[in-house]
Structure formats: C-alpha cells, structure tokens
Amino acid sequence: MFESGCTHLEDIVKSQIPFIKRHIQRHKYFQHIADDNDAMADFIQKYGFVFREMYCEYICKDNKECDFYKTLKVD
C-alpha cells in the first residue's frame, strides 16, 4: 500500500517538536552547539530514528499495511 515511503512524515515531525523543545538547551550544552537550528538538526540526525520507530510502532494506524514499516521490524 505505501510502497514509496511513509505518508505520515508531517505527523512524525509534529510529534518530535515537543521533545526537541524540552531538551534542546541541554543538547546544545552537551554537544557544544551554539545555534538553535544547528542543534535541532543535530538532535534529529542523532535521535530522529527513535521518534520514527516509536511513531510507526505505537501511533501510526497504517503500520500493518506499510511496506516501509515492515522493513523496520526486526522481530
């Protein structure tokens, strides 16, 4: 059904925003990053996969039909 990739990318990004806002200052401090945008990009690059997998596994209503999700499953 979803052969070309995830159709819920906007939802995944929206679900990340509260977590990023909550932790971005500490992330900047520990990673020695001064700029907020650079810190957000770094945060997403390092931890985005966790958000994606949690969203796909527990939130997405389409995960049973999603070919992309099936590639994430390691069972």
N, CA, C, O and CB atoms as a CASP TS submission, in Angstrom:
PFRMAT TS
TARGET T0000
AUTHOR 0000-0000-0000
METHOD Language model
MODEL 1
PARENT N/A
ATOM      1  N   MET     1       0.814  -1.194   0.000  1.00  0.00           N
ATOM      2  CA  MET     1       0.000   0.000   0.000  1.00  0.00           C
ATOM      3  C   MET     1       0.862   1.264   0.000  1.00  0.00           C
ATOM      4  O   MET     1       0.612   2.168  -0.798  1.00  0.00           O
ATOM      5  CB  MET     1      -0.928  -0.005   1.199  1.00  0.00           C
ATOM      6  N   PHE     2       1.849   1.350   0.857  1.00  0.00           N
ATOM      7  CA  PHE     2       2.702   2.529   0.960  1.00  0.00           C
ATOM      8  C   PHE     2       4.091   2.188   0.435  1.00  0.00           C
ATOM      9  O   PHE     2       5.069   2.232   1.183  1.00  0.00           O
ATOM     10  CB  PHE     2       2.774   3.039   2.427  1.00  0.00           C
ATOM     11  N   GLU     3       4.179   1.851  -0.837  1.00  0.00           N
ATOM     12  CA  GLU     3       5.424   1.362  -1.416  1.00  0.00           C
ATOM     13  C   GLU     3       6.490   2.436  -1.543  1.00  0.00           C
ATOM     14  O   GLU     3       7.682   2.130  -1.502  1.00  0.00           O
ATOM     15  CB  GLU     3       5.157   0.772  -2.760  1.00  0.00           C
ATOM     16  N   SER     4       6.079   3.698  -1.696  1.00  0.00           N
ATOM     17  CA  SER     4       7.061   4.749  -1.944  1.00  0.00           C
ATOM     18  C   SER     4       7.617   5.366  -0.662  1.00  0.00           C
ATOM     19  O   SER     4       8.479   6.241  -0.738  1.00  0.00           O
ATOM     20  CB  SER     4       6.445   5.825  -2.791  1.00  0.00           C
ATOM     21  N   GLY     5       7.167   4.952   0.473  1.00  0.00           N
ATOM     22  CA  GLY     5       7.656   5.500   1.729  1.00  0.00           C
ATOM     23  C   GLY     5       6.513   5.920   2.633  1.00  0.00           C
ATOM     24  O   GLY     5       5.340   5.688   2.340  1.00  0.00           O
ATOM     25  N   CYS     6       6.878   6.530   3.712  1.00  0.00           N
ATOM     26  CA  CYS     6       5.904   6.923   4.727  1.00  0.00           C
ATOM     27  C   CYS     6       5.050   8.097   4.243  1.00  0.00           C
ATOM     28  O   CYS     6       5.556   9.051   3.653  1.00  0.00           O
ATOM     29  CB  CYS     6       6.617   7.292   6.036  1.00  0.00           C
ATOM     30  N   THR     7       3.760   8.006   4.503  1.00  0.00           N
ATOM     31  CA  THR     7       2.847   9.097   4.151  1.00  0.00           C
ATOM     32  C   THR     7       2.518   9.957   5.367  1.00  0.00           C
ATOM     33  O   THR     7       1.683  10.857   5.283  1.00  0.00           O
ATOM     34  CB  THR     7       1.556   8.537   3.542  1.00  0.00           C
ATOM     35  N   HIS     8       3.168   9.688   6.491  1.00  0.00           N
ATOM     36  CA  HIS     8       2.890  10.402   7.744  1.00  0.00           C
ATOM     37  C   HIS     8       4.091  11.196   8.247  1.00  0.00           C
ATOM     38  O   HIS     8       4.219  11.429   9.449  1.00  0.00           O
ATOM     39  CB  HIS     8       2.452   9.421   8.812  1.00  0.00           C
ATOM     40  N   LEU     9       4.971  11.613   7.341  1.00  0.00           N
ATOM     41  CA  LEU     9       6.179  12.327   7.770  1.00  0.00           C
ATOM     42  C   LEU     9       5.859  13.600   8.538  1.00  0.00           C
ATOM     43  O   LEU     9       6.523  13.914   9.526  1.00  0.00           O
ATOM     44  CB  LEU     9       7.037  12.665   6.570  1.00  0.00           C
ATOM     45  N   GLU    10       4.852  14.330   8.094  1.00  0.00           N
ATOM     46  CA  GLU    10       4.471  15.560   8.800  1.00  0.00           C
ATOM     47  C   GLU    10       4.031  15.248  10.226  1.00  0.00           C
ATOM     48  O   GLU    10       4.364  15.988  11.151  1.00  0.00           O
ATOM     49  CB  GLU    10       3.342  16.291   8.045  1.00  0.00           C
ATOM     50  N   ASP    11       3.292  14.168  10.412  1.00  0.00           N
ATOM     51  CA  ASP    11       2.851  13.767  11.745  1.00  0.00           C
ATOM     52  C   ASP    11       4.030  13.367  12.623  1.00  0.00           C
ATOM     53  O   ASP    11       4.051  13.680  13.814  1.00  0.00           O
ATOM     54  CB  ASP    11       1.858  12.615  11.650  1.00  0.00           C
ATOM     55  N   ILE    12       5.009  12.679  12.046  1.00  0.00           N
ATOM     56  CA  ILE    12       6.195  12.276  12.799  1.00  0.00           C
ATOM     57  C   ILE    12       6.949  13.513  13.272  1.00  0.00           C
ATOM     58  O   ILE    12       7.359  13.593  14.430  1.00  0.00           O
ATOM     59  CB  ILE    12       7.115  11.374  11.940  1.00  0.00           C
ATOM     60  N   VAL    13       7.128  14.473  12.377  1.00  0.00           N
ATOM     61  CA  VAL    13       7.842  15.703  12.733  1.00  0.00           C
ATOM     62  C   VAL    13       7.085  16.464  13.820  1.00  0.00           C
ATOM     63  O   VAL    13       7.691  16.958  14.770  1.00  0.00           O
ATOM     64  CB  VAL    13       8.036  16.601  11.488  1.00  0.00           C
ATOM     65  N   LYS    14       5.772  16.558  13.683  1.00  0.00           N
ATOM     66  CA  LYS    14       4.976  17.256  14.699  1.00  0.00           C
ATOM     67  C   LYS    14       5.086  16.569  16.058  1.00  0.00           C
ATOM     68  O   LYS    14       5.062  17.233  17.094  1.00  0.00           O
ATOM     69  CB  LYS    14       3.505  17.328  14.267  1.00  0.00           C
ATOM     70  N   SER    15       5.204  15.263  16.058  1.00  0.00           N
ATOM     71  CA  SER    15       5.329  14.552  17.335  1.00  0.00           C
ATOM     72  C   SER    15       6.698  14.771  17.971  1.00  0.00           C
ATOM     73  O   SER    15       6.836  14.623  19.186  1.00  0.00           O
ATOM     74  CB  SER    15       5.087  13.058  17.133  1.00  0.00           C
ATOM     75  N   GLN    16       7.716  15.123  17.177  1.00  0.00           N
ATOM     76  CA  GLN    16       9.057  15.356  17.699  1.00  0.00           C
ATOM     77  C   GLN    16       9.212  16.728  18.347  1.00  0.00           C
ATOM     78  O   GLN    16      10.012  16.890  19.269  1.00  0.00           O
ATOM     79  CB  GLN    16      10.064  15.205  16.594  1.00  0.00           C
ATOM     80  N   ILE    17       8.463  17.706  17.878  1.00  0.00           N
ATOM     81  CA  ILE    17       8.661  19.094  18.293  1.00  0.00           C
ATOM     82  C   ILE    17       8.621  19.289  19.807  1.00  0.00           C
ATOM     83  O   ILE    17       9.523  19.940  20.334  1.00  0.00           O
ATOM     84  CB  ILE    17       7.616  19.962  17.655  1.00  0.00           C
ATOM     85  N   PRO    18       7.638  18.771  20.538  1.00  0.00           N
ATOM     86  CA  PRO    18       7.636  18.996  21.997  1.00  0.00           C
ATOM     87  C   PRO    18       8.875  18.428  22.695  1.00  0.00           C
ATOM     88  O   PRO    18       9.386  19.028  23.640  1.00  0.00           O
ATOM     89  CB  PRO    18       6.391  18.375  22.610  1.00  0.00           C
ATOM     90  N   PHE    19       9.353  17.280  22.232  1.00  0.00           N
ATOM     91  CA  PHE    19      10.533  16.671  22.840  1.00  0.00           C
ATOM     92  C   PHE    19      11.784  17.490  22.548  1.00  0.00           C
ATOM     93  O   PHE    19      12.620  17.706  23.424  1.00  0.00           O
ATOM     94  CB  PHE    19      10.714  15.238  22.338  1.00  0.00           C
ATOM     95  N   ILE    20      11.896  17.934  21.318  1.00  0.00           N
ATOM     96  CA  ILE    20      13.056  18.744  20.951  1.00  0.00           C
ATOM     97  C   ILE    20      13.069  20.032  21.760  1.00  0.00           C
ATOM     98  O   ILE    20      14.105  20.410  22.307  1.00  0.00           O
ATOM     99  CB  ILE    20      13.051  19.056  19.440  1.00  0.00           C
ATOM    100  N   LYS    21      11.933  20.708  21.841  1.00  0.00           N
ATOM    101  CA  LYS    21      11.861  21.958  22.603  1.00  0.00           C
ATOM    102  C   LYS    21      12.227  21.743  24.065  1.00  0.00           C
ATOM    103  O   LYS    21      12.874  22.589  24.681  1.00  0.00           O
ATOM    104  CB  LYS    21      10.460  22.561  22.503  1.00  0.00           C
ATOM    105  N   ARG    22      11.818  20.625  24.608  1.00  0.00           N
ATOM    106  CA  ARG    22      12.085  20.334  26.014  1.00  0.00           C
ATOM    107  C   ARG    22      13.562  20.051  26.285  1.00  0.00           C
ATOM    108  O   ARG    22      14.056  20.330  27.377  1.00  0.00           O
ATOM    109  CB  ARG    22      11.253  19.153  26.459  1.00  0.00           C
ATOM    110  N   HIS    23      14.261  19.504  25.304  1.00  0.00           N
ATOM    111  CA  HIS    23      15.630  19.043  25.539  1.00  0.00           C
ATOM    112  C   HIS    23      16.699  19.802  24.758  1.00  0.00           C
ATOM    113  O   HIS    23      17.886  19.518  24.917  1.00  0.00           O
ATOM    114  CB  HIS    23      15.723  17.601  25.200  1.00  0.00           C
ATOM    115  N   ILE    24      16.313  20.747  23.930  1.00  0.00           N
ATOM    116  CA  ILE    24      17.275  21.374  23.033  1.00  0.00           C
ATOM    117  C   ILE    24      18.357  22.149  23.766  1.00  0.00           C
ATOM    118  O   ILE    24      19.508  22.140  23.329  1.00  0.00           O
ATOM    119  CB  ILE    24      16.564  22.288  22.087  1.00  0.00           C
ATOM    120  N   GLN    25      18.034  22.811  24.854  1.00  0.00           N
ATOM    121  CA  GLN    25      19.056  23.584  25.573  1.00  0.00           C
ATOM    122  C   GLN    25      20.138  22.673  26.164  1.00  0.00           C
ATOM    123  O   GLN    25      21.326  22.989  26.106  1.00  0.00           O
ATOM    124  CB  GLN    25      18.405  24.414  26.692  1.00  0.00           C
ATOM    125  N   ARG    26      19.716  21.551  26.728  1.00  0.00           N
ATOM    126  CA  ARG    26      20.700  20.598  27.254  1.00  0.00           C
ATOM    127  C   ARG    26      21.513  19.969  26.132  1.00  0.00           C
ATOM    128  O   ARG    26      22.718  19.752  26.265  1.00  0.00           O
ATOM    129  CB  ARG    26      20.004  19.505  28.069  1.00  0.00           C
ATOM    130  N   HIS    27      20.843  19.683  25.037  1.00  0.00           N
ATOM    131  CA  HIS    27      21.546  19.100  23.893  1.00  0.00           C
ATOM    132  C   HIS    27      22.604  20.077  23.381  1.00  0.00           C
ATOM    133  O   HIS    27      23.728  19.672  23.084  1.00  0.00           O
ATOM    134  CB  HIS    27      20.547  18.736  22.760  1.00  0.00           C
ATOM    135  N   LYS    28      22.254  21.352  23.278  1.00  0.00           N
ATOM    136  CA  LYS    28      23.212  22.373  22.847  1.00  0.00           C
ATOM    137  C   LYS    28      24.408  22.403  23.792  1.00  0.00           C
ATOM    138  O   LYS    28      25.556  22.447  23.349  1.00  0.00           O
ATOM    139  CB  LYS    28      22.540  23.765  22.785  1.00  0.00           C
ATOM    140  N   TYR    29      24.139  22.380  25.075  1.00  0.00           N
ATOM    141  CA  TYR    29      25.202  22.449  26.073  1.00  0.00           C
ATOM    142  C   TYR    29      26.139  21.240  25.971  1.00  0.00           C
ATOM    143  O   TYR    29      27.358  21.398  25.900  1.00  0.00           O
ATOM    144  CB  TYR    29      24.600  22.533  27.482  1.00  0.00           C
ATOM    145  N   PHE    30      25.566  20.046  25.964  1.00  0.00           N
ATOM    146  CA  PHE    30      26.388  18.839  25.972  1.00  0.00           C
ATOM    147  C   PHE    30      27.102  18.591  24.651  1.00  0.00           C
ATOM    148  O   PHE    30      28.163  17.968  24.629  1.00  0.00           O
ATOM    149  CB  PHE    30      25.537  17.650  26.307  1.00  0.00           C
ATOM    150  N   GLN    31      26.539  19.067  23.562  1.00  0.00           N
ATOM    151  CA  GLN    31      27.160  18.869  22.253  1.00  0.00           C
ATOM    152  C   GLN    31      28.007  20.064  21.821  1.00  0.00           C
ATOM    153  O   GLN    31      28.609  20.050  20.746  1.00  0.00           O
ATOM    154  CB  GLN    31      26.094  18.601  21.213  1.00  0.00           C
ATOM    155  N   HIS    32      28.052  21.099  22.663  1.00  0.00           N
ATOM    156  CA  HIS    32      28.829  22.310  22.371  1.00  0.00           C
ATOM    157  C   HIS    32      28.381  22.956  21.056  1.00  0.00           C
ATOM    158  O   HIS    32      29.192  23.277  20.188  1.00  0.00           O
ATOM    159  CB  HIS    32      30.331  21.978  22.308  1.00  0.00           C
ATOM    160  N   ILE    33      27.067  23.132  20.943  1.00  0.00           N
ATOM    161  CA  ILE    33      26.479  23.748  19.761  1.00  0.00           C
ATOM    162  C   ILE    33      25.839  25.060  20.194  1.00  0.00           C
ATOM    163  O   ILE    33      25.032  25.080  21.123  1.00  0.00           O
ATOM    164  CB  ILE    33      25.433  22.800  19.075  1.00  0.00           C
ATOM    165  N   ALA    34      26.186  26.137  19.538  1.00  0.00           N
ATOM    166  CA  ALA    34      25.678  27.458  19.928  1.00  0.00           C
ATOM    167  C   ALA    34      24.344  27.796  19.263  1.00  0.00           C
ATOM    168  O   ALA    34      23.482  28.407  19.895  1.00  0.00           O
ATOM    169  CB  ALA    34      26.699  28.525  19.582  1.00  0.00           C
ATOM    170  N   ASP    35      24.164  27.418  18.031  1.00  0.00           N
ATOM    171  CA  ASP    35      22.989  27.810  17.251  1.00  0.00           C
ATOM    172  C   ASP    35      21.825  26.838  17.453  1.00  0.00           C
ATOM    173  O   ASP    35      22.006  25.621  17.421  1.00  0.00           O
ATOM    174  CB  ASP    35      23.347  27.890  15.767  1.00  0.00           C
ATOM    175  N   ASP    36      20.623  27.398  17.664  1.00  0.00           N
ATOM    176  CA  ASP    36      19.433  26.553  17.863  1.00  0.00           C
ATOM    177  C   ASP    36      19.139  25.669  16.657  1.00  0.00           C
ATOM    178  O   ASP    36      18.839  24.485  16.814  1.00  0.00           O
ATOM    179  CB  ASP    36      18.220  27.422  18.160  1.00  0.00           C
ATOM    180  N   ASN    37      19.223  26.235  15.458  1.00  0.00           N
ATOM    181  CA  ASN    37      18.921  25.450  14.256  1.00  0.00           C
ATOM    182  C   ASN    37      19.929  24.324  14.052  1.00  0.00           C
ATOM    183  O   ASN    37      19.552  23.212  13.682  1.00  0.00           O
ATOM    184  CB  ASN    37      18.901  26.354  13.024  1.00  0.00           C
ATOM    185  N   ASP    38      21.183  24.602  14.288  1.00  0.00           N
ATOM    186  CA  ASP    38      22.200  23.549  14.186  1.00  0.00           C
ATOM    187  C   ASP    38      21.962  22.458  15.223  1.00  0.00           C
ATOM    188  O   ASP    38      22.141  21.271  14.952  1.00  0.00           O
ATOM    189  CB  ASP    38      23.606  24.141  14.360  1.00  0.00           C
ATOM    190  N   ALA    39      21.558  22.882  16.405  1.00  0.00           N
ATOM    191  CA  ALA    39      21.280  21.911  17.477  1.00  0.00           C
ATOM    192  C   ALA    39      20.075  21.044  17.133  1.00  0.00           C
ATOM    193  O   ALA    39      20.083  19.840  17.386  1.00  0.00           O
ATOM    194  CB  ALA    39      21.038  22.636  18.813  1.00  0.00           C
ATOM    195  N   MET    40      19.039  21.651  16.557  1.00  0.00           N
ATOM    196  CA  MET    40      17.858  20.863  16.155  1.00  0.00           C
ATOM    197  C   MET    40      18.226  19.850  15.081  1.00  0.00           C
ATOM    198  O   MET    40      17.815  18.692  15.147  1.00  0.00           O
ATOM    199  CB  MET    40      16.731  21.788  15.640  1.00  0.00           C
ATOM    200  N   ALA    41      18.999  20.285  14.096  1.00  0.00           N
ATOM    201  CA  ALA    41      19.420  19.369  13.036  1.00  0.00           C
ATOM    202  C   ALA    41      20.248  18.220  13.605  1.00  0.00           C
ATOM    203  O   ALA    41      20.070  17.069  13.206  1.00  0.00           O
ATOM    204  CB  ALA    41      20.225  20.121  11.966  1.00  0.00           C
ATOM    205  N   ASP    42      21.141  18.525  14.525  1.00  0.00           N
ATOM    206  CA  ASP    42      21.970  17.506  15.154  1.00  0.00           C
ATOM    207  C   ASP    42      21.124  16.545  15.985  1.00  0.00           C
ATOM    208  O   ASP    42      21.325  15.331  15.937  1.00  0.00           O
ATOM    209  CB  ASP    42      23.039  18.157  16.030  1.00  0.00           C
ATOM    210  N   PHE    43      20.184  17.089  16.740  1.00  0.00           N
ATOM    211  CA  PHE    43      19.292  16.285  17.577  1.00  0.00           C
ATOM    212  C   PHE    43      18.502  15.307  16.708  1.00  0.00           C
ATOM    213  O   PHE    43      18.415  14.120  17.020  1.00  0.00           O
ATOM    214  CB  PHE    43      18.327  17.194  18.384  1.00  0.00           C
ATOM    215  N   ILE    44      17.929  15.815  15.614  1.00  0.00           N
ATOM    216  CA  ILE    44      17.124  14.967  14.729  1.00  0.00           C
ATOM    217  C   ILE    44      17.997  13.923  14.048  1.00  0.00           C
ATOM    218  O   ILE    44      17.592  12.770  13.897  1.00  0.00           O
ATOM    219  CB  ILE    44      16.397  15.821  13.673  1.00  0.00           C
ATOM    220  N   GLN    45      19.190  14.323  13.639  1.00  0.00           N
ATOM    221  CA  GLN    45      20.089  13.374  12.997  1.00  0.00           C
ATOM    222  C   GLN    45      20.468  12.242  13.955  1.00  0.00           C
ATOM    223  O   GLN    45      20.550  11.084  13.543  1.00  0.00           O
ATOM    224  CB  GLN    45      21.348  14.089  12.499  1.00  0.00           C
ATOM    225  N   LYS    46      20.695  12.566  15.211  1.00  0.00           N
ATOM    226  CA  LYS    46      21.130  11.565  16.179  1.00  0.00           C
ATOM    227  C   LYS    46      19.987  10.738  16.758  1.00  0.00           C
ATOM    228  O   LYS    46      20.157   9.548  17.020  1.00  0.00           O
ATOM    229  CB  LYS    46      21.866  12.234  17.291  1.00  0.00           C
ATOM    230  N   TYR    47      18.826  11.358  16.961  1.00  0.00           N
ATOM    231  CA  TYR    47      17.736  10.675  17.676  1.00  0.00           C
ATOM    232  C   TYR    47      16.448  10.545  16.881  1.00  0.00           C
ATOM    233  O   TYR    47      15.479   9.973  17.379  1.00  0.00           O
ATOM    234  CB  TYR    47      17.443  11.399  18.941  1.00  0.00           C
ATOM    235  N   GLY    48      16.414  11.055  15.669  1.00  0.00           N
ATOM    236  CA  GLY    48      15.199  11.011  14.860  1.00  0.00           C
ATOM    237  C   GLY    48      14.701   9.606  14.592  1.00  0.00           C
ATOM    238  O   GLY    48      13.494   9.375  14.520  1.00  0.00           O
ATOM    239  N   PHE    49      15.624   8.664  14.445  1.00  0.00           N
ATOM    240  CA  PHE    49      15.214   7.291  14.177  1.00  0.00           C
ATOM    241  C   PHE    49      14.382   6.721  15.325  1.00  0.00           C
ATOM    242  O   PHE    49      13.487   5.907  15.100  1.00  0.00           O
ATOM    243  CB  PHE    49      16.439   6.416  13.933  1.00  0.00           C
ATOM    244  N   VAL    50      14.674   7.144  16.546  1.00  0.00           N
ATOM    245  CA  VAL    50      13.918   6.655  17.704  1.00  0.00           C
ATOM    246  C   VAL    50      12.478   7.161  17.626  1.00  0.00           C
ATOM    247  O   VAL    50      11.535   6.400  17.842  1.00  0.00           O
ATOM    248  CB  VAL    50      14.586   7.109  19.039  1.00  0.00           C
ATOM    249  N   PHE    51      12.315   8.442  17.319  1.00  0.00           N
ATOM    250  CA  PHE    51      10.972   9.012  17.169  1.00  0.00           C
ATOM    251  C   PHE    51      10.216   8.314  16.054  1.00  0.00           C
ATOM    252  O   PHE    51       9.041   7.979  16.206  1.00  0.00           O
ATOM    253  CB  PHE    51      11.048  10.519  16.891  1.00  0.00           C
ATOM    254  N   ARG    52      10.897   8.095  14.921  1.00  0.00           N
ATOM    255  CA  ARG    52      10.240   7.452  13.788  1.00  0.00           C
ATOM    256  C   ARG    52       9.768   6.046  14.157  1.00  0.00           C
ATOM    257  O   ARG    52       8.631   5.669  13.873  1.00  0.00           O
ATOM    258  CB  ARG    52      11.188   7.395  12.583  1.00  0.00           C
ATOM    259  N   GLU    53      10.636   5.289  14.780  1.00  0.00           N
ATOM    260  CA  GLU    53      10.252   3.922  15.125  1.00  0.00           C
ATOM    261  C   GLU    53       9.146   3.886  16.162  1.00  0.00           C
ATOM    262  O   GLU    53       8.249   3.047  16.071  1.00  0.00           O
ATOM    263  CB  GLU    53      11.451   3.155  15.634  1.00  0.00           C
ATOM    264  N   MET    54       9.185   4.773  17.142  1.00  0.00           N
ATOM    265  CA  MET    54       8.110   4.819  18.131  1.00  0.00           C
ATOM    266  C   MET    54       6.794   5.218  17.475  1.00  0.00           C
ATOM    267  O   MET    54       5.749   4.639  17.772  1.00  0.00           O
ATOM    268  CB  MET    54       8.457   5.799  19.261  1.00  0.00           C
ATOM    269  N   TYR    55       6.844   6.203  16.588  1.00  0.00           N
ATOM    270  CA  TYR    55       5.626   6.627  15.903  1.00  0.00           C
ATOM    271  C   TYR    55       5.067   5.472  15.077  1.00  0.00           C
ATOM    272  O   TYR    55       3.880   5.157  15.163  1.00  0.00           O
ATOM    273  CB  TYR    55       5.902   7.854  15.003  1.00  0.00           C
ATOM    274  N   CYS    56       5.922   4.848  14.284  1.00  0.00           N
ATOM    275  CA  CYS    56       5.468   3.758  13.416  1.00  0.00           C
ATOM    276  C   CYS    56       4.914   2.583  14.226  1.00  0.00           C
ATOM    277  O   CYS    56       3.892   1.996  13.869  1.00  0.00           O
ATOM    278  CB  CYS    56       6.619   3.280  12.526  1.00  0.00           C
ATOM    279  N   GLU    57       5.586   2.257  15.297  1.00  0.00           N
ATOM    280  CA  GLU    57       5.186   1.088  16.091  1.00  0.00           C
ATOM    281  C   GLU    57       3.917   1.318  16.902  1.00  0.00           C
ATOM    282  O   GLU    57       3.043   0.453  16.939  1.00  0.00           O
ATOM    283  CB  GLU    57       6.304   0.696  17.022  1.00  0.00           C
ATOM    284  N   TYR    58       3.806   2.467  17.548  1.00  0.00           N
ATOM    285  CA  TYR    58       2.749   2.656  18.540  1.00  0.00           C
ATOM    286  C   TYR    58       1.657   3.652  18.168  1.00  0.00           C
ATOM    287  O   TYR    58       0.581   3.623  18.765  1.00  0.00           O
ATOM    288  CB  TYR    58       3.357   3.085  19.799  1.00  0.00           C
ATOM    289  N   ILE    59       1.900   4.525  17.207  1.00  0.00           N
ATOM    290  CA  ILE    59       0.933   5.569  16.915  1.00  0.00           C
ATOM    291  C   ILE    59       0.274   5.394  15.546  1.00  0.00           C
ATOM    292  O   ILE    59      -0.937   5.570  15.412  1.00  0.00           O
ATOM    293  CB  ILE    59       1.602   6.917  16.991  1.00  0.00           C
ATOM    294  N   CYS    60       1.054   5.054  14.552  1.00  0.00           N
ATOM    295  CA  CYS    60       0.549   5.016  13.179  1.00  0.00           C
ATOM    296  C   CYS    60      -0.534   3.957  13.011  1.00  0.00           C
ATOM    297  O   CYS    60      -0.353   2.788  13.349  1.00  0.00           O
ATOM    298  CB  CYS    60       1.691   4.751  12.202  1.00  0.00           C
ATOM    299  N   LYS    61      -1.659   4.407  12.479  1.00  0.00           N
ATOM    300  CA  LYS    61      -2.773   3.489  12.272  1.00  0.00           C
ATOM    301  C   LYS    61      -2.606   2.661  10.998  1.00  0.00           C
ATOM    302  O   LYS    61      -3.332   1.688  10.791  1.00  0.00           O
ATOM    303  CB  LYS    61      -4.078   4.263  12.215  1.00  0.00           C
ATOM    304  N   ASP    62      -1.662   3.040  10.153  1.00  0.00           N
ATOM    305  CA  ASP    62      -1.458   2.362   8.877  1.00  0.00           C
ATOM    306  C   ASP    62      -0.285   1.389   8.883  1.00  0.00           C
ATOM    307  O   ASP    62       0.070   0.855   7.832  1.00  0.00           O
ATOM    308  CB  ASP    62      -1.249   3.376   7.800  1.00  0.00           C
ATOM    309  N   ASN    63       0.320   1.147  10.030  1.00  0.00           N
ATOM    310  CA  ASN    63       1.564   0.370  10.047  1.00  0.00           C
ATOM    311  C   ASN    63       1.398  -1.071   9.572  1.00  0.00           C
ATOM    312  O   ASN    63       2.367  -1.665   9.099  1.00  0.00           O
ATOM    313  CB  ASN    63       2.132   0.364  11.433  1.00  0.00           C
ATOM    314  N   LYS    64       0.224  -1.643   9.678  1.00  0.00           N
ATOM    315  CA  LYS    64       0.029  -3.035   9.239  1.00  0.00           C
ATOM    316  C   LYS    64       0.115  -3.172   7.731  1.00  0.00           C
ATOM    317  O   LYS    64       0.479  -4.236   7.230  1.00  0.00           O
ATOM    318  CB  LYS    64      -1.315  -3.558   9.719  1.00  0.00           C
ATOM    319  N   GLU    65      -0.214  -2.111   6.992  1.00  0.00           N
ATOM    320  CA  GLU    65      -0.171  -2.144   5.531  1.00  0.00           C
ATOM    321  C   GLU    65       1.065  -1.469   4.958  1.00  0.00           C
ATOM    322  O   GLU    65       1.235  -1.435   3.739  1.00  0.00           O
ATOM    323  CB  GLU    65      -1.401  -1.489   4.971  1.00  0.00           C
ATOM    324  N   CYS    66       1.916  -0.940   5.794  1.00  0.00           N
ATOM    325  CA  CYS    66       3.028  -0.105   5.353  1.00  0.00           C
ATOM    326  C   CYS    66       4.271  -0.936   5.058  1.00  0.00           C
ATOM    327  O   CYS    66       4.818  -1.583   5.950  1.00  0.00           O
ATOM    328  CB  CYS    66       3.345   0.948   6.406  1.00  0.00           C
ATOM    329  N   ASP    67       4.712  -0.917   3.804  1.00  0.00           N
ATOM    330  CA  ASP    67       5.906  -1.663   3.422  1.00  0.00           C
ATOM    331  C   ASP    67       7.157  -1.097   4.093  1.00  0.00           C
ATOM    332  O   ASP    67       8.058  -1.847   4.470  1.00  0.00           O
ATOM    333  CB  ASP    67       6.075  -1.648   1.906  1.00  0.00           C
ATOM    334  N   PHE    68       7.210   0.230   4.240  1.00  0.00           N
ATOM    335  CA  PHE    68       8.355   0.852   4.902  1.00  0.00           C
ATOM    336  C   PHE    68       8.449   0.395   6.357  1.00  0.00           C
ATOM    337  O   PHE    68       9.535   0.068   6.836  1.00  0.00           O
ATOM    338  CB  PHE    68       8.250   2.387   4.830  1.00  0.00           C
ATOM    339  N   TYR    69       7.325   0.373   7.054  1.00  0.00           N
ATOM    340  CA  TYR    69       7.307  -0.080   8.446  1.00  0.00           C
ATOM    341  C   TYR    69       7.796  -1.516   8.549  1.00  0.00           C
ATOM    342  O   TYR    69       8.545  -1.860   9.463  1.00  0.00           O
ATOM    343  CB  TYR    69       5.895   0.041   9.036  1.00  0.00           C
ATOM    344  N   LYS    70       7.378  -2.337   7.625  1.00  0.00           N
ATOM    345  CA  LYS    70       7.784  -3.738   7.653  1.00  0.00           C
ATOM    346  C   LYS    70       9.297  -3.887   7.541  1.00  0.00           C
ATOM    347  O   LYS    70       9.859  -4.853   8.057  1.00  0.00           O
ATOM    348  CB  LYS    70       7.101  -4.504   6.530  1.00  0.00           C
ATOM    349  N   THR    71       9.964  -2.952   6.878  1.00  0.00           N
ATOM    350  CA  THR    71      11.432  -3.030   6.792  1.00  0.00           C
ATOM    351  C   THR    71      12.086  -2.682   8.119  1.00  0.00           C
ATOM    352  O   THR    71      13.235  -3.054   8.357  1.00  0.00           O
ATOM    353  CB  THR    71      11.957  -2.094   5.698  1.00  0.00           C
ATOM    354  N   LEU    72      11.373  -1.974   8.984  1.00  0.00           N
ATOM    355  CA  LEU    72      11.909  -1.604  10.301  1.00  0.00           C
ATOM    356  C   LEU    72      11.794  -2.761  11.297  1.00  0.00           C
ATOM    357  O   LEU    72      12.583  -2.853  12.238  1.00  0.00           O
ATOM    358  CB  LEU    72      11.172  -0.369  10.846  1.00  0.00           C
ATOM    359  N   LYS    73      10.832  -3.622  11.094  1.00  0.00           N
ATOM    360  CA  LYS    73      10.581  -4.712  12.036  1.00  0.00           C
ATOM    361  C   LYS    73      11.741  -5.694  12.010  1.00  0.00           C
ATOM    362  O   LYS    73      12.175  -6.134  10.945  1.00  0.00           O
ATOM    363  CB  LYS    73       9.256  -5.434  11.705  1.00  0.00           C
ATOM    364  N   VAL    74      12.235  -6.030  13.185  1.00  0.00           N
ATOM    365  CA  VAL    74      13.364  -6.948  13.289  1.00  0.00           C
ATOM    366  C   VAL    74      12.962  -8.246  13.969  1.00  0.00           C
ATOM    367  O   VAL    74      13.731  -9.208  13.960  1.00  0.00           O
ATOM    368  CB  VAL    74      14.508  -6.296  14.049  1.00  0.00           C
ATOM    369  N   ASP    75      11.801  -8.293  14.543  1.00  0.00           N
ATOM    370  CA  ASP    75      11.321  -9.449  15.305  1.00  0.00           C
ATOM    371  C   ASP    75      12.176 -10.607  15.061  1.00  0.00           C
ATOM    372  O   ASP    75      11.933 -11.680  15.614  1.00  0.00           O
ATOM    373  CB  ASP    75       9.907  -9.791  14.968  1.00  0.00           C
TER
END
